[in-house]
């Protein structure tokens, strides 16, 4: 499942609300995970983590001054082969 891009078509307030809802859902799911440990709960936990990560990425794009910029690492190298 690919992470959704909440930076397109959503405001910062909407993304913060989605993040808040999923953080609360994460707490409930973690509590049920410790009680029963079912495979259904595990899958649900993975989905919640995916949405939270997508919200964090969107907030870094929508408000980098508050949430920090996305980090990009690049490396290039030029090798000269003597003739």
Secondary structure, 3 states (H helix, E strand, C coil): CCCCCCCCCCCHHHHHHHHHHHHHHHHHHHHHHHHCCCHHHHHHHHHHHHHHHHHHHHHHHHCHHHHCCCCCCCCCCCCCCCC
